[in-house]
Amino acid sequence: MADLALARRVLETEAAAIQALIPRLNHHFDQAVDLLLNCRGRVIVTGMGKSGIICRKIAATLTSTGTPALFLSPAEAVHGDLGVIQADDVVLALSNSGETEILQLLETIRRLGTKLIAITGGGNSTLAQAADVALDCSVTEEACPLNLVPTASTTAALAIGDALAVTLAAEKGFKQEDFANLHPGGKLGKRLMRVAQLMHSGKQCPTVRADTRMRDVIYEMSSKGLGMTCVVDADGKLLGIITDGDLRRQMERVSDILELRAGDAMTPGPVSMPPTTLAVEALHIMEQRKITSIVVIDPGTDRVSGVVHLHDLWDRNGLIPEP
């Protein structure tokens, strides 16, 4: 059987390493954020071995939150990739010892005048001493029983990177809309889409006039396949909606439903929203109201722009899970 006691100790050690970083967030951290905030170029994140893997994640997090960043391998840098670094960039270097191949980049960094932020466990190391700002990421021990494999140290470095990226995004005023623009694909992208991108519009939007006969109303609902139709006036302004449920209720109330007009069967004042509403907000409203469709209207004219259906917010691959 697995050694659960050891597994728990690994998690406890790594959690303790992150907790130990909290009191170290001081003016040096502020200076690092300021350097990144004022960077006119890109953030070049560099590190060797396991630190390099952490660097790739930090670079990805920075980029996804509005700060252009890329990973540079120190080994590849000294074989031609040093040209990536420009004077307007900020180099973010990770090294637990502060004495790795990253030191070979220092001459170029200083010659260009590029700012350097070091995340290191060696406060008196060559890298820390050469940096414009050095962040203490030292750990008392690794989670490895041999105290050799980078575990707690890389977890701590990743946490510091996340703290920098998230604080920087907040300082830049990075908003949900900005995140949506940078994540057009996958689960996050779909949740942050606007309903204008998902709604049924034009000929796909079920629409009838208030004086439309019920036979034609039913045909419109069936042909568009949304289980509802909008009811509009002569100018296209929303008056109400008719759903499958409304039809069932009318069939119980009247002897011949086909004698009715759309205005007789509609539910006035339905839930509506502007096209700029986020898909996740629309999903929340549907869950709260227990409805399957919302009419999208132009806020300036109250004209129907389209209809967003619950199925539009689901994806066959589960990008937005069924509530």
C-alpha positions as CSV (number, residue, x, y, z in Angstrom):
1,M,0.0,0.0,0.0
2,A,1.0,3.6,-0.5
3,D,2.7,5.4,2.3
4,L,0.0,7.9,3.1
5,A,1.9,9.3,6.0
6,L,4.7,10.3,3.6
7,A,2.2,11.7,1.2
8,R,0.7,13.8,3.9
9,R,4.1,15.0,5.0
10,V,4.9,16.1,1.4
11,L,1.7,18.3,1.3
12,E,2.4,19.7,4.8
13,T,6.0,20.6,3.9
14,E,5.0,22.3,0.7
15,A,2.1,24.1,2.4
16,A,4.5,25.3,5.1
17,A,6.9,26.6,2.5
18,I,4.2,28.7,1.0
19,Q,3.0,30.0,4.4
20,A,6.5,31.0,5.2
21,L,6.5,33.4,2.2
22,I,3.7,35.5,3.5
23,P,5.7,37.6,6.1
24,R,8.5,38.1,3.4
25,L,6.2,40.1,1.2
26,N,7.7,43.5,1.8
27,H,9.0,46.5,-0.1
28,H,11.1,44.2,-2.3
29,F,7.9,42.6,-3.6
30,D,6.4,46.2,-4.2
31,Q,9.5,47.1,-6.2
32,A,9.2,43.9,-8.3
33,V,5.6,44.7,-9.1
34,D,6.6,48.3,-10.0
35,L,9.3,47.1,-12.4
36,L,6.8,44.7,-14.1
37,L,4.1,47.4,-14.2
38,N,6.4,49.9,-15.9
39,C,7.9,47.4,-18.3
40,R,7.5,48.7,-21.8
41,G,8.7,45.5,-23.4
42,R,8.1,41.9,-22.4
43,V,8.8,39.9,-19.3
44,I,11.5,37.3,-20.0
45,V,11.2,34.4,-17.5
46,T,14.2,32.2,-17.3
47,G,15.4,29.3,-15.2
48,M,17.1,25.9,-15.6
49,G,15.8,22.4,-14.9
50,K,12.8,22.2,-12.6
51,S,12.9,25.9,-12.1
52,G,12.6,26.2,-15.9
53,I,9.3,24.3,-15.8
54,I,8.0,26.7,-13.2
55,C,9.1,29.6,-15.3
56,R,7.0,28.3,-18.2
57,K,3.9,28.3,-16.0
58,I,4.6,31.8,-14.6
59,A,5.1,33.2,-18.2
60,A,1.8,31.6,-19.2
61,T,0.0,33.2,-16.2
62,L,1.5,36.6,-16.9
63,T,0.5,36.4,-20.6
64,S,-3.0,35.3,-19.8
65,T,-3.5,38.2,-17.4
66,G,-2.4,40.9,-19.8
67,T,1.4,41.0,-19.4
68,P,3.3,39.8,-22.5
69,A,5.8,37.2,-21.3
70,L,7.9,34.4,-22.7
71,F,10.2,31.7,-21.4
72,L,13.9,31.7,-22.2
73,S,16.1,28.7,-21.5
74,P,19.5,29.9,-20.2
75,A,21.2,27.0,-22.0
76,E,19.6,28.0,-25.4
77,A,20.2,31.7,-24.6
78,V,24.0,31.3,-24.8
79,H,23.7,29.5,-28.1
80,G,21.9,32.3,-30.0
81,D,18.7,33.1,-28.1
82,L,20.1,36.0,-26.2
83,G,18.8,38.2,-28.9
84,V,15.4,37.8,-27.4
85,I,16.3,40.1,-24.5
86,Q,15.8,43.8,-25.3
87,A,16.5,46.9,-23.2
88,D,12.8,47.6,-22.5
89,D,12.2,44.1,-21.2
90,V,12.3,42.8,-17.6
91,V,14.0,39.6,-16.9
92,L,12.5,37.4,-14.1
93,A,15.0,34.8,-13.2
94,L,14.3,31.7,-11.0
95,S,17.1,29.8,-9.3
96,N,17.0,28.2,-5.9
97,S,20.8,28.3,-5.5
98,G,21.3,31.5,-7.4
99,E,24.4,29.9,-9.0
100,T,23.1,28.2,-12.1
101,E,23.6,28.8,-15.9
102,I,21.5,32.0,-15.5
103,L,24.7,33.8,-14.5
104,Q,25.9,33.6,-18.1
105,L,23.1,36.0,-19.0
106,L,24.1,38.7,-16.5
107,E,26.6,40.3,-18.8
108,T,24.1,40.8,-21.6
109,I,21.4,42.0,-19.2
110,R,23.7,44.6,-17.7
111,R,25.0,45.7,-21.1
112,L,21.5,46.3,-22.3
113,G,20.3,47.9,-19.1
114,T,17.5,45.4,-18.8
115,K,16.0,45.2,-15.3
116,L,16.4,42.0,-13.4
117,I,14.2,40.4,-10.8
118,A,15.5,37.3,-9.1
119,I,13.4,34.7,-7.2
120,T,15.9,32.7,-5.3
121,G,16.6,30.8,-2.2
122,G,20.1,32.1,-2.0
123,G,19.9,35.6,-0.5
124,N,23.7,36.1,-0.8
125,S,24.0,34.3,-4.1
126,T,25.6,35.8,-7.2
127,L,22.1,36.1,-8.8
128,A,20.5,37.8,-5.8
129,Q,23.4,40.3,-5.6
130,A,23.3,41.1,-9.3
131,A,19.5,41.6,-9.4
132,D,17.7,45.0,-9.2
133,V,15.2,43.2,-6.9
134,A,15.7,39.9,-5.2
135,L,12.8,38.0,-3.7
136,D,13.5,35.5,-0.9
137,C,12.0,32.2,-1.8
138,S,14.1,30.0,0.5
139,V,12.7,26.9,2.1
140,T,13.8,25.1,5.3
141,E,13.6,21.7,3.6
142,E,12.4,20.0,0.5
143,A,9.4,17.6,0.7
144,C,11.7,14.8,-0.6
145,P,12.8,12.5,2.2
146,L,16.4,12.8,0.9
147,N,16.0,16.6,0.9
148,L,17.4,16.6,-2.6
149,V,14.6,16.7,-5.2
150,P,13.2,20.2,-5.9
151,T,9.7,20.0,-4.4
152,A,8.9,22.6,-1.7
153,S,11.3,25.0,-3.3
154,T,9.6,24.9,-6.8
155,T,6.2,25.0,-5.2
156,A,7.2,28.2,-3.3
157,A,8.7,29.7,-6.5
158,L,5.4,29.0,-8.3
159,A,3.4,30.6,-5.5
160,I,5.6,33.8,-5.6
161,G,5.1,33.9,-9.4
162,D,1.4,33.7,-9.0
163,A,1.4,36.4,-6.4
164,L,3.3,38.7,-8.8
165,A,1.1,37.9,-11.7
166,V,-2.2,38.4,-9.8
167,T,-1.0,41.6,-8.0
168,L,0.2,43.0,-11.3
169,A,-3.1,42.2,-13.1
170,A,-4.9,44.1,-10.3
171,E,-2.6,47.0,-10.6
172,K,-3.3,47.2,-14.3
173,G,-7.0,47.1,-13.7
174,F,-7.3,43.8,-15.6
175,K,-11.0,43.0,-15.8
176,Q,-13.2,40.0,-16.6
177,E,-13.8,41.4,-20.1
178,D,-10.0,41.5,-20.7
179,F,-9.7,37.9,-19.5
180,A,-12.5,36.9,-21.9
181,N,-10.7,38.5,-24.9
182,L,-7.5,36.6,-24.1
183,H,-9.3,33.2,-23.6
184,P,-11.6,32.7,-26.6
185,G,-11.3,29.0,-26.5
186,G,-12.0,26.2,-24.0
187,K,-14.1,26.3,-20.9
188,L,-13.0,29.7,-19.7
189,G,-13.5,31.3,-23.1
190,K,-17.0,30.0,-23.5
191,R,-18.1,31.1,-20.0
192,L,-16.8,34.6,-20.7
193,M,-18.3,35.0,-24.2
194,R,-20.9,37.6,-24.7
195,V,-24.4,36.4,-25.4
196,A,-24.2,38.3,-28.7
197,Q,-21.7,35.6,-29.8
198,L,-24.0,32.7,-28.8
199,M,-27.5,34.0,-29.5
200,H,-29.8,32.9,-32.4
201,S,-30.3,36.0,-34.5
202,G,-31.7,37.1,-37.8
203,K,-33.6,34.3,-39.5
204,Q,-32.7,31.9,-36.7
205,C,-34.4,34.0,-34.1
206,P,-38.1,32.9,-33.6
207,T,-40.2,36.0,-33.9
208,V,-43.9,36.7,-34.5
209,R,-46.2,39.7,-34.4
210,A,-48.9,40.1,-31.8
211,D,-51.6,39.5,-34.4
212,T,-50.1,36.3,-35.8
213,R,-52.4,33.4,-35.8
214,M,-51.6,30.5,-33.5
215,R,-51.1,28.1,-36.3
216,D,-48.3,30.2,-37.6
217,V,-47.0,30.8,-34.1
218,I,-46.7,27.0,-33.6
219,Y,-44.9,26.6,-36.9
220,E,-42.4,29.4,-36.0
221,M,-41.7,27.7,-32.7
222,S,-41.3,24.3,-34.3
223,S,-39.1,25.4,-37.2
224,K,-36.7,27.4,-35.0
225,G,-36.4,24.6,-32.4
226,L,-36.0,26.7,-29.3
227,G,-39.3,25.9,-27.6
228,M,-40.4,29.5,-27.7
229,T,-40.9,32.6,-29.8
230,C,-40.6,36.3,-29.3
231,V,-43.7,38.5,-29.8
232,V,-42.9,41.9,-31.2
233,D,-44.7,45.0,-32.4
234,A,-44.5,46.5,-35.9
235,D,-41.1,48.1,-35.0
236,G,-39.6,44.9,-33.7
237,K,-39.8,45.9,-30.1
238,L,-40.3,43.1,-27.6
239,L,-43.9,42.7,-26.2
240,G,-43.6,39.2,-24.8
241,I,-42.8,35.6,-25.4
242,I,-44.7,32.3,-26.0
243,T,-43.2,29.1,-24.7
244,D,-44.2,25.4,-25.0
245,G,-45.5,25.8,-21.4
246,D,-47.7,28.7,-22.5
247,L,-49.2,26.6,-25.3
248,R,-50.0,23.7,-22.9
249,R,-51.7,26.1,-20.5
250,Q,-53.7,27.7,-23.3
251,M,-54.8,24.2,-24.5
252,E,-56.2,23.5,-21.0
253,R,-58.0,26.9,-20.9
254,V,-59.6,27.2,-24.4
255,S,-61.4,24.7,-26.6
256,D,-59.6,25.7,-29.8
257,I,-56.2,27.1,-29.4
258,L,-55.9,27.7,-33.1
259,E,-58.4,30.5,-32.8
260,L,-56.1,32.6,-30.7
261,R,-53.5,35.2,-31.8
262,A,-50.0,35.5,-30.4
263,G,-50.9,38.4,-28.3
264,D,-53.6,36.3,-26.5
265,A,-51.2,33.6,-25.4
266,M,-48.0,35.5,-24.8
267,T,-46.3,36.2,-21.4
268,P,-45.6,39.9,-21.3
269,G,-42.5,41.5,-19.9
270,P,-40.2,38.4,-20.2
271,V,-36.6,38.3,-18.9
272,S,-34.3,40.1,-21.4
273,M,-30.7,41.3,-21.5
274,P,-28.4,43.4,-23.7
275,P,-26.0,41.7,-26.1
276,T,-23.0,42.6,-24.0
277,T,-24.0,40.3,-21.1
278,L,-21.5,37.6,-20.3
279,A,-22.6,34.0,-21.0
280,V,-21.8,33.0,-17.4
281,E,-24.2,35.8,-16.2
282,A,-26.9,34.5,-18.6
283,L,-26.4,31.0,-17.3
284,H,-26.8,32.2,-13.7
285,I,-30.0,34.0,-14.5
286,M,-31.5,30.9,-16.2
287,E,-30.6,28.8,-13.2
288,Q,-32.1,31.3,-10.8
289,R,-35.3,31.8,-12.8
290,K,-35.6,28.2,-13.9
291,I,-36.0,29.2,-17.5
292,T,-34.4,27.9,-20.7
293,S,-34.3,31.0,-23.0
294,I,-33.6,34.7,-22.6
295,V,-34.4,37.3,-25.2
296,V,-31.5,39.6,-26.1
297,I,-32.6,43.2,-26.9
298,D,-30.9,46.3,-28.1
299,P,-30.8,48.5,-25.0
300,G,-31.3,51.7,-27.1
301,T,-34.4,50.6,-29.1
302,D,-35.8,47.6,-27.1
303,R,-35.8,45.7,-30.4
304,V,-35.2,42.0,-30.4
305,S,-31.6,41.2,-31.4
306,G,-31.8,37.4,-30.7
307,V,-32.5,34.7,-28.3
308,V,-29.9,32.8,-26.2
309,H,-30.9,29.3,-25.2
310,L,-29.6,27.2,-22.3
311,H,-28.2,24.7,-24.9
312,D,-26.2,27.5,-26.3
313,L,-24.4,27.8,-23.0
314,W,-23.7,24.1,-22.9
315,D,-21.2,22.5,-25.1
316,R,-21.1,18.9,-26.4
317,N,-17.7,18.7,-24.7
318,G,-19.0,20.2,-21.5
319,L,-17.4,23.6,-21.7
320,I,-20.2,25.0,-19.6
321,P,-21.6,22.1,-17.5
322,E,-25.3,21.4,-17.3
323,P,-26.7,22.9,-14.1
